[in-house]
Amino acid sequence: VDQNYLANMMETDNVFAGVSGIEELIKDQSRHPKPRQIQQEEILILGFNDMYRVALHFNCVETSSLPQSLQGSLGTAACVVNNDVIVTGGHESQSQAWRSQSQAWRYNSSLNSWTRLAF
């Protein structure tokens, strides 16, 4: 990821900048002697109300509910950080109008649990 882009995000996006430990997570790691290994064992699919863990052959391994404030939300963004999934933003419908949400959640894949990072 472009480090200038991340630096700009830290300055302009209060939710992103407010995520606990984000500065450490986005440090430039390009100078590390060992390349990182990417394990491609499962795919996480964020649905309208649920999250699905799917094996590479598309067998559903597990289904779990999204946190209440993410359910029904459109336009969220997600990324993987140290095997956890960070989900931010989204839009929710209120009386036929869409309202932007300022939120950040961390999904711990090994514990199958969600932690609220920011609202």
Secondary structure, 3 states (H helix, E strand, C coil): CCHHHHHHHHHHCHHHHCCCCHHHHCCCCCCCCCCCCCCCCEEEEECCCEEEEEECCCCEEEEEECCHHHCCCEEEEEEEECCEEEEEEEEEEECCEEEECCCEEEEECCCCEEEEEEC
